[in-house]
């Protein structure tokens, strides 16, 4: 674990009196006791990390945003002393934010949402501070008895994940067992976790205080996908988990380095997690059996495209849309292997992948899924045209790829990075096109009316080229930046896996990549990268290389982005 990766913890007790109990009502008093803990070791009472010189307390106003209530200087003491915070609004569902500052700059942040502040009551809060623009371990400051929940309940690689209605994250399935080149999942036991960002813990159910045994998944699933979903028969929204295989084998397969063992996919194709029951149930729908299709959810619509169909190991040209009313399907004009599907808004989605039957000539498709399904090939405006089957293999400014990463930028463009190139001989099965070739990194500017897409290669900045020559990377949008992490790269042996622990950013304002000041706690391939409601990113699980082999990791860490434009000097915005 790279330093500094300290978490600060403040135990807060807020007291107030009703007007009828005395001459006047008092503002809440907050008694602060500070702990620091990196989430991976027992708690140590040391106060906030060294260098913190002020604590700023804010409340969220629905119209004005964050408003500063008070600023406490270090010399005034915030270690076990009673601090009077003026003008805290008394009411329900109050959002509070605490900034630990050093040299007038926010260094750590803790946010508490939905606090009910009533007069004449004692309010106990536990604040989990995260360092800004750094990685920190998950876990709490309560010592090892709680840190058993600081990691995943089981090792998970290529797990599915999706948000629950209450803001927590469901992580389901994934490979729990590794044996040389074979990665196997399990439907029993600790087959799923729920991550609670407010506590920094992975819970074995939705409520830790309720003694309810975890109910297994219907099927073991490695490399499945999950989406927020609400069927007509459900009492509340939950999560739809689609696809995957019980066991996945690594090797030089025809359509990529991963394939289901024996061509066997998980059955049923889909299942549904109902938060009210804390259980999975099978979904009997005519969803196409295929491995690693592209998928996305927006506006209650789940869209799946491409992938490799089984039995038969056949590249798929299917597009399927799942909503509360059922399943609709259509066909692309070509099959896409290892595609991504990115919501563009207004019921439109971008499908981008490896057109293996056309040698990469038609990688981009516009999907309009409002009402029916309208499929349009995208005309590309690029520095060089898409390859055809007559195009010799050579270095390019961009590549049509499988198993790349994609993220939508605030201006609507889509970042594409990494992946395995397709050409006249099919997939190269190695993300590296040659030491002399530039990595695959560009933004797509899609015009849905004209059905065109402009390709603009982006700069590498100070990022080493080999970091971006990876497949199965994760790209998570954070405003005008995209966090790109982990993945697989091989520069000498196409059959080998070299797992990366890199974390880099694409900066949309500068239109280039930027190296980060940190790296992941361990290499991660097929890990979870999920943006949480508080704006942080959870990075969890994945295959990690150890001693020439692979293990499915249980560890997790959180990235907290900087608070742009915010100063700790009064007056604060």
N, C-alpha and C positions, 0 to 999 in steps of 0.2 A: 504494500500500500504506500503510495507516494505521499510525501508530506509537502505542505501542510494539509492534513485531512482531519481536522478536529471538528467535533460536534460540540456545541455549547448547549447546556440544558439549564433552564431556569424553572424552579418550582415556584409558582405564583399563587398567592392566596389573596383574593380581593374581598374587602369588607365594606358594607355600607349600611346606613340606618335609615328607616323611614322617617318622614317628617313628624309623624305622630309620636315617635319614640323619644324625641328630644327637641331642643329649641330649633334645630335646622337639620336638614338632610346633609349627609356628608358624601363627598365623592368617594368612589372605591379606593381603598388602600391596598397596595400590592406589596406583599412581603416576598422578597426575592432571595433565593438560595441558588447559587450557580454551581454547575458541574460541567466538566468537559469529559468527553469520551469519544473515541474514534469508532464506536459501535462494534468493535471486534475484540475488545478487552474489557475486563471488569471496570466499573465506574470508579472515577477518582475525583474527589472533591478538591478542585483547584481554582474555582472561580472561572470566569470566562478566559479564553486564550489570551496570552500575553500580547500587549499592544493595543487592546481594546480600551478606548478612553472615554466612550460615551454610549449610553443606551437610549435610543429614540423609540418612543411608543406612539403608534398611529392607529386610527380607526378609519374604516372605509365608509365613505358617504356615497349613497347611490348615485348622486349627481356630480359631486365634486371630486370623487376618488378618494385617495388616501389623505387624511388630515392629521397633522401632528398634534398630539395631546400634551406631550411632555418630553423633555430631554433631561436625562440624569447623567451627571458627570461622574467619572470614576472616583474622583476624590470625595464625592458625596457618599460613596459606598453603595454597591448593589450586590452585596454578599450577605444575605440574612437579615438585613435591616428593612424596616418598614418604609416604603416609598409612597408618598402621596401623589397620585396622578390626578390632575385636575380635569374636571369637565368630561369625564367618561360618560357617554350616554347610557342611561338605564333603559333596557329594552331587550327584545328577543332577537336571536339570530344576528348577533353583533360580530363583525369581523375585525380582529385586531392584528396588528403587525408590529414586530419588535426588531429593530435594527441595532446590531452591535457594530460600532463605528471605530475606525482607527484613522487618525490624520484626516478627518473630515470625509472619509470614504466608507460606505457600507462594506463590511467584511463578512458578516454573517447575518442571516435573516431567519426569523421564525414567524409563521403565520398561524393564527387560530381562527377557525371559521365557525359561525353559528353558535356563538356563546350567548347564553341567556344571563344577562346582568340584571339582577333584581335587588332592590333595596332590602335591608335587614336580612341579608343572606351572606353566607361565606361561599366564595367562588374559588375552587381549586383548579388551577391550570398547570399542565406540564408542557413546556415549550421545547420543541426540538429545533435547534439552530443548525443550519447548513452553511458551510462556507460558500461564498459567492464565486462563480467562475472557477470552481474546483470540483473534484470528486470527493465523496465521503462515503464511508460504509453505512449500510443500513443498521438499524438497531436502536436501542434506547440507552439512557443513562442509569438504568436501575440494576445493572450488574448481570452476572451470568445466568441467573434464574430466568431472566427475561430474554437474554440473548439467544436462547434456543430458538427463538422466532426471528432472529436477525437475518437468517438466510432462508432459502427455499426449503420446503418440506422434503424435497428429494432433488437429486441432481436432474437438471432439465436442459436438453439441447434441442433446438428446433421445436420449442413449445409454442402454443397458440395463446394469444392474450387479447383482451378487450375490456373496456371500461364498464363498470356496473352503474346503475342509476344513482347510487349514493356517492359516486366519485372514486370508489375504490377500484382496484384492478384485479380481474380474474386472470390467472395464468394456469393453463390446462394442458395436460399431456406432456409430450416431449420425450426424448430418449433419456431413460434413467440408467440404463446399463450399457456399457461399452465393452466390446470384445474384439480387439484388433480392428477390422474394418466393418464391424457389424454394430449397429446402434439400435437398441430395443426399448420400446416403451412399455408401460403397464397401465391398465385401467383400474387396478385395485389399489388399496392403501392410500398413500398420500399422492393421489393422481392430480390434485389441483391445489392451488394456493390462492389466497386473497391478500393483496398487498394494501395496507392502510398507510397512506403517506403521512397522515397526521401523527401516527405513532412510529413510523419507520419500521413496521413489523409485517411479517408474513404470517397470517393467521390461518389455522387449520379449518376455519369456518367463518361465517360472517359475524359471529358474536363470540368473543372469547369466554364470556361469562356464562354461556349456555352450554351445558354438557350434552352436546349432540355429536355423535361420531360422524366423521366425514363419509359421505356416500360416494361410491366409486363412479367413474365415467362408464358409459356404455361400452366403449371400445378403447383399446390402446391406440394412441395416435402420435406419430412422429411426423413433423412437417405439416401439421394441419394449420388452419387459419381460423380466427375467431372474429365475430362482428357483433356489435350491439344490435339487438333484434327483439321484436315483440310480436309473436304470433297472435292471431285473432282470439285464440282460446286462452291466452295467458292473462292473469290478473295484473301483471306488471311487466315492464321491460326486463329482458335478460340478455343472454349471450348465445348466439348460434355458432357452433364449432363444426367446421366442414373439412372433410378430406383427411389426408395423412395415411400412414401405413403402420402396421404393428411393429415392423422391423425394417430398417433401411440399411442398405449396403453401399459402402464407398468403393469406387473403382472407375475404370475407364469405360463407362457405359455410353451407349450411342448418343443419348440426349442429355449428357451431363454427368457430373461426378457422383451423384446420388441416385439411387433407384430403390423401389420397394423390393424386399427380398422375395424371390419367387414370383414377382409380379402381383403380389397380394396386397390389396388396399384395405383400409379399415372399413368395417361393416357394422352398422349402417354408415352410409356416406356422411350423414350429418346427425348431430344431437344438439339438444337445447338445455341450457342451464337456467333453471328457474330460481331466482334469489329467494322467493317466498318459501320454497321447499328445500333450498340448499341442496339440490339434487339435479342430476342429468336425466333426460328422457330421450328416447330415440325419436328421430324425425324421419318418417316414412315418406320420402318425396323422390321423384324421378330425377335426382341430381346426377349428372354425368360422373362416372368413376374415373378420376384423373388425378395425376400426381403433380403437385406444385403448380397449380394454375395461378394466374394473377387474381387478386381480389381486393375489393374496397367496399366501404359502406358510407353512404351519405343520404341524409333526408329519409331515413327509413328504408333505403334500397340497398341490398347487397348485390354486388356485381362480380361475377366470376368470368374469366376469359382465358382461353388457351390451356397450356399445360400438356402433359403426356397422358393419353388415355390408356387404360388397362381394362381387360386383358388385351394383349397384342403389342403394347409399347408403341402406340401410334400418336404422333403429334396432333393435338386437338385444335379444331377451328371453332369450338363451341363458345357461345356467349350465353350466360344464364343470369337472370335477374330474379332475386328472391325478395318478396315483400310480404306484408301481413296477409295478403290475399292468396299467396301461392307462388308458383314458379312459371316464368316465361323464358323462352329460349330463342336463339337465332344463331346464324353462322357468320363467321368472318369470311373474307375472300381468300384467306390463307391460314395455315396453322402457325401458332406462336408458342415457342418453347421458352420457359423461364421468364414469362412476362411480368410486368407490373401494371396495375390498374390504379389510376389517380383521379380523384374527383376534381372536376373543373367548375362545378357550380351549375345550378339550373337544370339538374338532371343529366348533365353531360359528364362523360368519363373519358380519359385517355388510356388506351391500351398500347403498350410499347414492349416489344420483345424480339426474339430471334425467329425470323421468318425462314425456317430451315428448308422448306420446300422451294422457296424462291431465292435461296442463297443470300437472304438479307435485303432483297429489293423492296419489300413493303413491311417495315417494322412498326409503323404507326397507324393507329385506327382511332376514329372518333366514334364514341358510342353515345347515342341519345336515347335514354331509357324511360322518358316520360310517356306514359300510355303504352305504346308498343316498344319495339327495339329497332332503332335505325342505326345501321352500321355504315360508316363511310371511311374509305382509305384516305389517309392524309397525304397531300402533295407536299414534298419536302423542298424547302429553300435552304440549301446547305452549301458549305464551302466546296464540297465535292459531292457528286451524286451518290445515292445508295449503291452498294455493290450488286452486281448481277452474277449469274453463274459463269459468265465469261470473263469476269474481272479477276485478274491474278491477285493472289494474296500479297499484300504489301502494307507498309505503315500508312495510316490514315489520320485525318484530323478528328474523326469520330467513327464509331463502330455501331452497327446493330448488334445487340447483345442479349444473352440470357442470364438470369440470376444476378442482375445488376440491382442497384438501389435507386429509388426515386423519391422526391419530395417536392411538394408544391410550395412556391415562394409567395410572399404577400401580394405581389403584383400579378399573380395568376400564372406565371411561367413555371416550368417544371424542371428541376435539376435531375439529370441522369448521370450516374457515376459508376464506374467499374463494370463487372460482368464478364462473361465469356463470349468472345466474338464468334459470329457465324460467317461462313463464306462458302466457296464452291465445294469444300470438303466437309461441310457440316460444322458442328461445334468444334472449336479448337481444343476444348477440354483443358485449357490452361489460361488463366486470366492474363498472363504476360504475352504480349505480341512480339516480344523481342526487346532486348535492352535498348536498342536505338529508337524504338517507337515510343511516342507519347502515350500517356494513359487515356482512357476513355472518360471524358468529363466535359459535359456541355449542358446548356439550358435549351429547352424547347419552348418557343413562343407560339401557342396554338391559337389560330383564328377559327372558331367553331362555325362561323357563318360561311367563310370561304373554304373550310375544310383544308386549311394549309397549316404547316408548322415550319417555323424558321429555326434552324440549328445554329447556335452560337457557342463555339468552344470557349471554355473559361480558362483563366490563368492558374498556374500551380502555386504562385506566390512562393512561400518558403517551405512548402510541403515536398518531401522527397517523392519522385514519381512512382516508386514501387509501392508506396502506401496506398495509392489509388488504383493500382493494378490488382484488384481483388474481386472476388465474387462473394455473394451472400453477405456483403456489408449491410449495415443498418444505417439509414438516413432519417433523422428526426428534425422536423422544422421547428425553429425557435425564433419566431419573428423574421427578421431579415438575415438570420444565420441558420445554417443547417449543420447539425452535429452528425458526423460520419464516423462510425466505430467498427472495430473488429474486422472479421471476414477471413477469407482464405486466399492465399497467393502462393504460387509455386513458380520458381524461376529457373529451376534446373531439371526437375523431374515432373512431368505432367501428371503422374499418378500419385504424387505426394501431396499432403496437406501441410501447409505452413500457416499456422493460425496467428493472427495479429492481435496485439494489444494497443493498437494505435487509436487515437482520438483526434480528429482534425475538424476544422470548420470550413464550410463554404460561406463567404461573406458576400451577400448580394449587393451591398452598397459599393464594394470594391470590385465585384465580379471576379473574385479569385479565391483560392483556398488559402487558409491560414493555419499554421501549426499551433497546437495548443501547448500550454505549459505543463500538461499532465498526460499520463497514459493510464489505461485501464489497470485495475488491480491485478488482473491476470489475462492472458489471451482469451478471446471469446469468438466462437464461431457458432452461428445459429442461436444467438442470444436474444433476449427480449430487450427492446429499446422502445420505451413508451413514455410519451409526454403525459404528465399528471395534471389534474386540475389546478394545482398551485403553481404551474409553470416549470416545475423541475422535470427531470428525465430519469426514469428508472432503467438501469442496465443490469440485467440479471441472467444467471445461468449461462448456457452455451457449452460447446466442447472446448476444453482447454488442453493443450499439449503438455504431457508430463512424461519425461523419460523415454521419449520416442513413441509413446502411445497417446491415447486420448482418455479423458475423464469427463463425465457430465458434471458440470460445476453446480454447487448449491449457493455460491456467493452472489452478492448483489451490492450495487453501489448507486449513488444518486448524484446527478449533476444539477447544480443550481446556477442558472445564468446570472450575469451581472444585472443590477438594476440601473438601466441606462438613464443618464441625465439626472440622477438623484444625488444630492449632496446631503451630508449629515449636518452641515452648518445651518443654523437658523437664518431666515425662515425657510422651512421645508415646504414643497408644493403640497 
